[in-house]
């Protein structure tokens, strides 16, 4: 999506301080942290909200949940 800020970050149009990057997921430091450690973990695939997620996203969302505590 052209106007999605997270898609712009994934494409490299908006710089970020990467913590993790692979073919499906990207993690980076939040630019306005509200905690000492505040990391954003996003899928590289555009999913506007969890309301739009379906069974095809099951493995991706599962990987995100397993990766989050490791970051």
N, C-alpha and C positions, 0 to 999 in steps of 0.2 A: 504494500500500500504506500502510495507516494506521500501521504500526509501523516503517517504513523511515526511517532518519534522513535519507537523501538526498532522499526524497520530501517529507519535512517541510521541508527546506531549499528545495527547488524551489517548494513551495506558499507559502513565506514564514512558516511556523510557527516555524521556527528562523532567526534572523538570520544573515547572513554578510556578509563584505566581498567584494563582487563584483568580479571582474576582467573578466569577459566574460559576456554574456547575450544569447541570441537565442531563436528559437522552439523550437529543439531541444537546445541545449547551454547549460550553465551552468559557469562557472569562478569559483572563489573561493579566498581564502587559507585554508590549513589552520589550525585553531585550536591545534594542537600541532605546529608545524613541526619537522622534523628536518634542515632545510637552510636556508640564508639565504633562498632563495626556494623556497617549497613551496606549489604551487597544485594544488587538486583540480579536475579537469575531469570532469564527469558529464553523461550524457544526461538530458534531462527526462523521457524515457520510462523507466518502471521496467523495468530488466533486472537481475535478482538477481545474475547472474554471467555470465562469458563462456561458461560451460558451457550456459547457457540461450539464448545468442545463436544466431541462424540466418541464413539468407540474407536475410530481411526486414530485418535490421539492418546489412547490408553498407554501405550509403551512409552511415548514421549513424556507424558505427565508423570509416569512412574519413575523414569530416569531422573526427572527433576527432583522428585521427592527424596530419592536416594542420594542424590548429589548434594542437596542443600546442607545437611549437617556436616558434610566433609569440608565444605567451604568455610 
